[in-house]
Amino acid sequence: MRFLGVVIWSFILGTLLAYVLTSMSGDVFAFGPVIVLTVAFSIIVTIVGDFIIPPDTHETVE
């Protein structure tokens, strides 16, 4: 479920980024690079979240 959320947010942010950048440069919006950005963002976030950032082992005492 966590990976699905990453893919959905990567798609949304990738679409926004591609739209803004193509609008600023005056080019035509292309959907192909959005898919590439989605895959790249998803892989990077998954690697950072699962392997680079250590899990929080501190427990709160009530």
Protein Blocks (a to p, Z undefined) as FASTA:
>chain_A
ZZmmmmmmmmmmmmmmmmmmmmmnopacdfklmmmmmmmmmmmmmmmmmmmmccdfbdcd
ZZ
